[in-house]
Amino acid sequence: MSATAEFIPVHVAVLTVSDTRTADTDTSGNLLTDSITSAGHEVVDKQIVADDIYQIRAVVSRWVADPGVEAILVTGGTGFSGRDTTPEAVLPLFDKNIEGFGEVFRQISFNEIGTSTIQSRALGGLANNTVIFCMPGSTNACRTAWNGIIAQQLDATHKPCNYVKLITARRLSGQDCESRG
């Protein structure tokens, strides 16, 4: 039997993808940064970029290469309009997809917004041992993703498994998930 896990703060970067939001009007990015710090983690960077595949990819690529960034939360650009390009920007960067993130996000969202949830292309993945979660740009969608999935997966005390040991391995010793026994 393993010892009780201790909380480990994660270094998180937040990217808002929007053609219209500013630092003053970025309610989704601000909700995420407030949630991150309230949970005891550290926001190491926060940016807003236009919904442009290459601007998104440039920022996320830089963060993936930065050993000081362990998790990236992206809000916006996951819909179906012509300007929604977040999935196309980040998918090529993934070493591994987290299929379950989009699936569970849409499952939780279905209870909130019904079948409109099928228009979400929320996705997650791992790149260079950095976990990346991409969610819709609405503040409510960010709240749903944080409260329903991300908060637990960035919490080292969440059982039976979370991403913390994997993504903090560069600064802490790694440890595998516990068995569900």
Kinemage of the C-alpha trace (Angstrom):
@kinemage 1
@onewidth
@group {chain A} dominant
@subgroup {mainchain}
@vectorlist {calphas} color= white
{ca met a 1} P 0.000 0.000 0.000
{ca ser a 2} L 1.418 3.363 -0.947
{ca ala a 3} L 1.602 6.408 1.265
{ca thr a 4} L -0.973 9.152 0.951
{ca ala a 5} L -0.074 11.472 -1.905
{ca glu a 6} L 0.837 15.054 -1.101
{ca phe a 7} L -0.352 18.046 -3.084
{ca ile a 8} L 2.174 19.195 -5.694
{ca pro a 9} L 1.700 22.615 -7.305
{ca val a 10} L 1.762 22.501 -11.103
{ca his a 11} L 3.206 25.247 -13.317
{ca val a 12} L 0.420 26.179 -15.757
{ca ala a 13} L 0.236 28.456 -18.798
{ca val a 14} L -3.107 29.788 -20.072
{ca leu a 15} L -3.808 30.715 -23.677
{ca thr a 16} L -6.974 32.480 -24.791
{ca val a 17} L -7.685 32.138 -28.494
{ca ser a 18} L -9.867 35.023 -29.642
{ca asp a 19} L -10.091 37.688 -32.285
{ca thr a 20} L -11.966 40.031 -29.939
{ca arg a 21} L -10.959 39.513 -26.296
{ca thr a 22} L -8.521 41.729 -24.444
{ca ala a 23} L -6.957 41.391 -21.004
{ca asp a 24} L -9.947 43.332 -19.623
{ca thr a 25} L -12.619 41.226 -21.369
{ca asp a 26} L -11.005 37.777 -21.133
{ca thr a 27} L -13.496 36.269 -18.673
{ca ser a 28} L -12.633 32.690 -19.653
{ca gly a 29} L -8.876 33.099 -19.293
{ca asn a 30} L -9.374 34.987 -16.034
{ca leu a 31} L -11.646 32.239 -14.677
{ca leu a 32} L -8.965 29.674 -15.479
{ca thr a 33} L -6.134 31.686 -13.909
{ca asp a 34} L -8.238 32.305 -10.791
{ca ser a 35} L -9.115 28.597 -10.605
{ca ile a 36} L -5.481 27.580 -11.046
{ca thr a 37} L -4.215 29.842 -8.271
{ca ser a 38} L -7.135 29.024 -5.971
{ca ala a 39} L -6.223 25.345 -6.318
{ca gly a 40} L -2.647 26.109 -5.214
{ca his a 41} L -0.968 25.929 -8.617
{ca glu a 42} L 1.146 28.617 -10.288
{ca val a 43} L 0.232 30.506 -13.461
{ca val a 44} L 3.592 30.915 -15.203
{ca asp a 45} L 2.292 32.712 -18.302
{ca lys a 46} L -0.985 33.963 -19.767
{ca gln a 47} L -1.471 35.161 -23.315
{ca ile a 48} L -4.199 36.052 -25.778
{ca val a 49} L -3.706 35.308 -29.476
{ca ala a 50} L -5.886 35.713 -32.544
{ca asp a 51} L -7.632 32.598 -33.817
{ca asp a 52} L -4.828 31.836 -36.247
{ca ile a 53} L -3.377 28.352 -36.565
{ca tyr a 54} L 0.227 29.567 -36.688
{ca gln a 55} L -0.009 32.043 -33.809
{ca ile a 56} L -1.639 29.375 -31.630
{ca arg a 57} L 0.927 26.750 -32.597
{ca ala a 58} L 3.838 29.157 -31.998
{ca val a 59} L 2.781 29.976 -28.432
{ca val a 60} L 1.924 26.376 -27.506
{ca ser a 61} L 5.173 25.098 -29.086
{ca arg a 62} L 7.219 27.572 -27.075
{ca trp a 63} L 5.499 26.506 -23.853
{ca val a 64} L 5.898 22.787 -24.658
{ca ala a 65} L 9.647 23.350 -25.075
{ca asp a 66} L 9.874 25.314 -21.798
{ca pro a 67} L 10.697 23.033 -18.840
{ca gly a 68} L 9.016 25.589 -16.557
{ca val a 69} L 5.601 24.893 -18.109
{ca glu a 70} L 4.000 21.598 -17.071
{ca ala a 71} L 0.400 22.140 -18.159
{ca ile a 72} L -1.245 24.301 -20.802
{ca leu a 73} L -4.894 25.314 -20.766
{ca val a 74} L -6.237 26.693 -24.046
{ca thr a 75} L -9.644 28.360 -24.197
{ca gly a 76} L -11.319 29.182 -27.486
{ca gly a 77} L -11.114 28.204 -31.114
{ca thr a 78} L -12.615 24.712 -30.686
{ca gly a 79} L -15.895 25.240 -32.530
{ca phe a 80} L -16.798 24.893 -36.196
{ca ser a 81} L -16.652 28.442 -37.534
{ca gly a 82} L -14.132 29.246 -40.237
{ca arg a 83} L -11.862 30.940 -37.690
{ca asp a 84} L -11.880 28.045 -35.164
{ca thr a 85} L -8.447 26.468 -35.621
{ca thr a 86} L -7.248 25.393 -32.182
{ca pro a 87} L -7.501 21.622 -32.857
{ca glu a 88} L -5.658 21.985 -36.158
{ca ala a 89} L -2.969 24.063 -34.445
{ca val a 90} L -2.273 21.781 -31.487
{ca leu a 91} L -2.949 18.238 -32.738
{ca pro a 92} L 0.347 18.026 -34.675
{ca leu a 93} L 2.204 18.894 -31.462
{ca phe a 94} L 0.803 15.980 -29.438
{ca asp a 95} L 2.986 12.966 -28.688
{ca lys a 96} L -0.157 11.265 -27.349
{ca asn a 97} L -3.827 12.209 -27.541
{ca ile a 98} L -6.009 12.197 -24.435
{ca glu a 99} L -9.181 11.023 -26.162
{ca gly a 100} L -11.003 10.806 -22.856
{ca phe a 101} L -10.788 14.548 -22.206
{ca gly a 102} L -12.992 15.527 -25.138
{ca glu a 103} L -15.298 12.577 -24.523
{ca val a 104} L -15.817 13.336 -20.837
{ca phe a 105} L -16.090 17.082 -21.455
{ca arg a 106} L -18.906 16.506 -23.951
{ca gln a 107} L -20.582 14.027 -21.588
{ca ile a 108} L -20.601 16.559 -18.751
{ca ser a 109} L -21.620 19.372 -21.134
{ca phe a 110} L -24.555 17.350 -22.420
{ca asn a 111} L -26.164 17.656 -18.983
{ca glu a 112} L -25.724 21.451 -19.194
{ca ile a 113} L -26.385 22.348 -22.841
{ca gly a 114} L -27.903 19.246 -24.412
{ca thr a 115} L -27.021 18.213 -27.931
{ca ser a 116} L -25.261 21.515 -28.644
{ca thr a 117} L -22.253 19.843 -27.020
{ca ile a 118} L -21.556 17.996 -30.289
{ca gln a 119} L -20.305 21.303 -31.682
{ca ser a 120} L -17.392 21.251 -29.227
{ca arg a 121} L -14.062 19.978 -30.467
{ca ala a 122} L -12.515 19.998 -26.980
{ca leu a 123} L -9.342 17.941 -26.946
{ca gly a 124} L -6.354 17.055 -24.853
{ca gly a 125} L -2.912 15.611 -25.307
{ca leu a 126} L 0.618 15.240 -24.048
{ca ala a 127} L 3.597 16.898 -25.703
{ca asn a 128} L 7.085 16.667 -24.216
{ca asn a 129} L 5.527 15.570 -20.885
{ca thr a 130} L 3.368 18.692 -20.871
{ca val a 131} L -0.367 18.095 -20.546
{ca ile a 132} L -2.527 20.258 -22.805
{ca phe a 133} L -6.270 20.754 -22.416
{ca cys a 134} L -8.174 22.710 -25.091
{ca met a 135} L -11.725 23.781 -24.331
{ca pro a 136} L -14.364 26.096 -25.769
{ca gly a 137} L -14.063 29.829 -25.210
{ca ser a 138} L -17.176 30.381 -23.130
{ca thr a 139} L -16.669 31.041 -19.443
{ca asn a 140} L -19.229 28.359 -18.569
{ca ala a 141} L -17.397 25.790 -20.717
{ca cys a 142} L -14.122 26.635 -18.962
{ca arg a 143} L -15.818 26.252 -15.590
{ca thr a 144} L -17.219 22.873 -16.687
{ca ala a 145} L -13.820 21.667 -17.903
{ca trp a 146} L -11.977 22.883 -14.802
{ca asn a 147} L -14.475 21.662 -12.205
{ca gly a 148} L -15.403 18.438 -13.969
{ca ile a 149} L -12.014 17.210 -15.189
{ca ile a 150} L -8.915 19.406 -15.087
{ca ala a 151} L -8.853 20.249 -11.362
{ca gln a 152} L -8.753 16.553 -10.483
{ca gln a 153} L -6.187 15.659 -13.133
{ca leu a 154} L -3.825 18.386 -11.884
{ca asp a 155} L -4.250 17.248 -8.263
{ca ala a 156} L -1.610 14.768 -7.081
{ca thr a 157} L -3.992 13.571 -4.354
{ca his a 158} L -6.684 12.513 -6.865
{ca lys a 159} L -6.996 8.715 -6.968
{ca pro a 160} L -6.428 6.372 -8.599
{ca cys a 161} L -4.494 8.389 -11.163
{ca asn a 162} L -3.710 11.904 -12.363
{ca tyr a 163} L -1.157 13.622 -14.592
{ca val a 164} L 0.881 15.342 -11.887
{ca lys a 165} L 3.701 12.821 -11.411
{ca leu a 166} L 4.173 12.551 -15.174
{ca ile a 167} L 4.276 16.277 -15.886
{ca thr a 168} L 6.338 17.276 -12.845
{ca ala a 169} L 8.941 14.533 -13.386
{ca arg a 170} L 11.470 17.077 -14.685
{ca arg a 171} L 11.612 18.696 -11.249
{ca leu a 172} L 10.391 15.834 -9.016
{ca ser a 173} L 10.936 12.090 -8.983
{ca gly a 174} L 8.288 10.266 -11.035
{ca gln a 175} L 5.873 7.654 -9.805
{ca asp a 176} L 3.322 5.561 -11.634
{ca cys a 177} L -0.397 5.601 -10.990
{ca glu a 178} L -1.740 3.412 -8.257
{ca ser a 179} L -3.592 0.287 -9.157
{ca arg a 180} L -7.380 0.477 -8.962
{ca gly a 181} L -7.018 -2.720 -6.987
